[in-house]
Amino acid sequence: MRQYALEEKVTSEEIRQCRKRLGLTQEDFARFANVSKKTVERWEYSKSPVTGPIVTLINILRDRPQIEEEKKIPKRRTSLRLSYMFRDELCTVIDVDEINRSVEIVNYSRHLLKRAFGKIEKPSYQQYEEFLESRCFPPTRDKMKLVLREYDIPFYDPMMIIEKTEGRMAEDDFWIRIER
C-alpha cells in the first residue's frame, strides 16, 4: 500500500519540461538536483520511465516551482561574504561592505535559532559586529594574550579570530565560511 501521494516514475519529457519551466540549463538543474550534468542528460534522453529521488523532486517542483528561486544563492556584490553554517547546512549568507559599513543577509533556514541574526532581517553593521564577537571567545577571557599568541593574532579582533577558528565554538555545531 502507498504511503505517499507521489508518482513512482516520470518521463524524460516531464523532467525536461520541469527544467525548462524553471529556466535552467542542464548544468544548472544538475547543481540544483545535486547530480552530475551527465545524469540530467541521461534522464532527459531516457526511453524508459525514470525512477528514484528525482521523481519526488519533480513532484515537489510542479507544486512549488518557487523553491528553486528560494534556494538560489545571490551573486556576491561585496568584497566580503560569510556563510553561517550549521554542520553542512547553509543557514545564512551575509554580504558585508566594510567601507560603507552595510550588511545584507539571506536566510535559508526557517528555524530562528539557526539564523545568524535570529528574527532580524536587516541587521545593522553594529549587530553584525556583535554577531562576530558572539562567535569568538570574549575579550575579557582569562589569559587571552596566550590564546591570541597560540592563534598568531597580534590583538583581539573578532574577524581575525574567526578566520583562524571558523567561528567554531566548543558547545555547538555552527561555524562560518569566509569568502574574500
PyMOL commands that set and color helices and strands:
alter all, ss='L'
color gray80, all
select helices_A, chain A and resi 12-21+26-33+37-44+53-63+66-71+112-114+125-134+144-150+158-165
alter helices_A, ss='H'
color red, helices_A
select strands_A, chain A and resi 80-86+89-97+102-107+174-179
alter strands_A, ss='S'
color yellow, strands_A
deselect
rebuild
show_as cartoon
